[in-house]
Amino acid sequence: MSLLAARGLAKRFGGLQAVAGLDLTVAPREMVGLIGPNGAGKTTVFHLLSGFLRPDAGEIALAGRSIVGLPPHAICRLGLARTFQVVRPFPRMTVLENVRVGALARYPRATEALDRARAVVARVGLGPRERLAAAALTLPERKRLELARALATGPTLLLLDEVMAGLNPTEIEAIIELIRRIHESGVSILLIEHNMRAVMALSHRIVVLSFGERIAEGAPADIANHPKVVEAYLGDEYVRAAPA
């Protein structure tokens, strides 16, 4: 059984069909990349899966249970957490306090939430910064804080929305290794990312969107050489980045 199964997912904004009849699955312990050009509908899919938007049509099941119509906090409690493209921590709160807010979603007792937050902060490499105000963090540290807030909820499925955007190559490699460790701990991952080297390195399977529709799906090497994908999105640069 799939951990996540979306069938016939559709969302329209006025005259724009943002998502059109999308089928998408994530298996337990799988890492799936979701790619496509800007405006392809990727973040809209995340909004639909996490309850920030309600689909016009289609079904979404998490561990066999329908989550359509549930609010984001209820979906989070069922084990689906996400990050956001634009990282917006509570700037005057410390790193630890920011993560504790996330932990309270699944750990309502204050002491238990604090213990959970402290463990997650250390796990993402921010232990020495836990008492620092979030506003004082660098961009790579804010990205780690965003990951920590989602991880603090105890997810079985983590949706990552461009967690590497704006980072330099060294910082990207560090985030790749962190994502690998999170996945190895048993968390399934669905990630949106424009850095194709990272997507190819991390994903077991890649789904490609264009104008809200799935145009290809398969292993990274197959996607990198798929004629439709190259034409719509990748280009020669990304073909060279693909694994042999």
C-alpha positions, 0 to 999 in steps of 0.5 A: 500500500502507498503511504500517500496516494493522490488520484485525479487531483485537480485545481483551477484558479479562474481560467488557470488549470494549475493541476489537471488530473494528477495521479501521484504516489509515495511508498513507505521509505521512498524518496520522490522528486517532483520537478517541472518548469516554473508555473508547472503546479508543483507548489500547488500540489503541495498546498493540496496535499497538506490541506492549505488548498482543497482540490476541485476534484480527486482524492488524497489518501495518507496511509489509506485514510482520506485527508481531503477537507482536513485542515493543515494541523489535522493532516500534520497530526496524521504524519504529513509535514512540509516546508515552504519555499519562503522561510519565515521563522518567528524572528524574535524567538530563539531557534529552540522556541521556533522548533518547540512550536512545531513539536507542540503539534504532536507533543502537547505536553510542554516538557515533552515538546521541549525535549523533542525540539532540543533533540531535533535542533541537534539533529539538524546541526543547530545545537550550538545556535539553539538560544540564538534569535532566528533573525540572526541566522544565516540563510543556510541556518534558516533552511535547517531551522525550517527543516527542524520545525517540520521534523519536530512534528514527527512526520512519516512523510515530509514534503520539502519545497526547494530547501536548497534554493539560494545555497552555494554548492558546499551548502547544498551538499550539506543539505543533501547529506542531512536529507539522506540522514532524515530519509535513512531514519525512516521518513518518506520524502517528496521533494520539489527542487530546481537543483537537478544534481540534487534531485538526481542524487536523492530521488528513487523516482522522479515525477515531471509536471508541465502545465499541471499535468504529469508528462513523465515518471521514472528513475532519474536516469530515465527522466534525464534522457526522456525526450518530452522532459528534455524539451519541456524543461531539462535541456542539455545541461541537465542531461549531462548532470544525470547519473550514467 
